[in-house]
Amino acid sequence: MCCFVEIAMTIWGIVTLATGKFTLAKNKIVTGGPAYSVGVILTATFPVAFGLGLVVGFVIVAQGGNPQEDMLKYAWIDAVVVLALLGLAFAVAIPNAKDPNQQLGAPGQPWNTGPTSFPPADPNNPYQSPHTNPQNPFGDQPAGGQQPGGGQWPPKSS
């Protein structure tokens, strides 16, 4: 039974690592670094259980026991590993979960547009962009208001 849960956790962890997204609920999703952390925790179920079982087996043999006889006595370790890693994964995911529908600019949340006013452009700056010239905001007329053909800018309507 516990092995099925470990398999499910491993698959869930691999999917989380592949997508970078961990879905807690319909309106709670973890993305980015916390999601990758959750994926690593969920994927580590088999290695942690194996390593802990290996250590327990060595301790039993070192004390002169037979690991085959005492196997059922230590079967709870697998369940503890599964519950501990699952709890750790949710402990990382729950505080980092966000609503995917609430994005920047959603109702009730303003856009961060940066500074709203800029200092005036220096008219004597030779490196000034054409669009910063208040007399020529589009940068489409030559300096002095003269067109290349000699006409006046803006053209007079007839």
N, C-alpha and C positions, 0 to 999 in steps of 0.2 A: 504494500500500500504506500509506504513512504517513498519507495523508489519511483512510483508514478508521479508523486509530487515533485521529486527532484528532477525528473525528466521534464515536467511541465515548467518548472522554474528555469531550467537550463534553456529550453526553447524560448521562453519569454525573455530571458536575458539576451540571447543571440538576436532576437528580433529588435529589442531595444537598442542594442549596440549597432545594428545595421541601419536603423532608421533615425537614431538620435532622438527618439520620442517615446515617452512612457505614458500611457493613458491610464489614469486612475479611475476616472468616471467620464461620463459624457461631456461634462463641462470643466474637467480638471485634467490638464496635460502638463507633463514635465518635459522640458526640452533642454538641449545644450549639455553643459558639463554635468549637472545633477542627473540627467537621464543616462549619460554614459556611466556615471558612478553606480547607478541602480543596475544597469546592465551587467557591469563587472561583478557586483555583489550576487546577482541572481545566477550568473554563469559559474561562479565559484563554488556552487553547492557540492558538486561531485568531488573536486579536489580537496575541499576542506573536510568533507566526511571521510574520504579515503585517508587523508593524512592523520586525522584524529584516530581513526580505526587502527592505522598502522602503529601509532604511538601506544595506544591501549594494548595492542597485541604484543608489542615489545615488552611492555611493563609486565604483562601476565607471564610471558616466557621468562623474563628476568627473575620473577619471583618463584619460578619453578612450577607454574601452572600449565595447563593444557588449554590453548585458545579454543579448541573445538568443543570442549566441555562447557566452557564459560561463555559461549557465544550468545545465548539468549539473555544472559545476565547483563550484557552490555549493548543490547539492541536499542535501548532508549537513546543512546548517543546520536544515532542517525536522526531520530525525531527532533532532538534538541538542536542539532545543526540546522535542520530545515527551518524550524521555527525561529531560531536566532537570526539566520540570514534573511528570512522573509521579513522579520521585524525590523532589521537594520535597513533593508531596502525601502520599506515604507517609512521609516524614520527619516530617510534622506528625501524621499519623494514628496511626502505630504507638505512639508513647509515650502517646497519649491514649486508646487503645482499652481498653475495659472489657468484662467479661463481663456480658451483660444478665441472666443468671440470678442473679448475686450482687448482691442488693439489701440495703438496710438491714434488718436483722432476719433475714437469712438465717442458716441454721445456721452457727455459728462466728463470727458477727458480731453484737454486742449492739446493741439499740436505744439511741439517745440519748434518755433520758427526762428529762433535765434534773435539777434538784435533787430529791433523794429526801425531804428533810424541809423543812418550812416553819416559820418562827417561830410561836409560839402567837398566836392572835388576841387583840386587846385588847378585853376585855368592856365597857370604858367608851367605846368608839369609836361615835359615833352613826351613822357611815357604813358600819359593818361589814355585809358581806353576810350574809344569813340563814344561808347554808350554812356559815359559818365559826364559828357558835355551837356549841360542843361539846355543850350541852344540847339543841339543836335542829338536828341535822345536816341535816335535809331542809328546814328553813324552813317547816314546815307547821303549827306551833302558835304561838299568840300568846305574848307575853312573860308570864312569871309562871305559866305552866302552865294558865291558865284558857281554856276554850273560850268563843266568843262567846255561847253559850246558857247559860253559867254552870256547865257541867259541868267535871269535872277531866280534865286530859290527863296521861297516856294514859288512855283509858276503862278502867274496871275490868271485868274479865270476869265474867260472871254464872254 
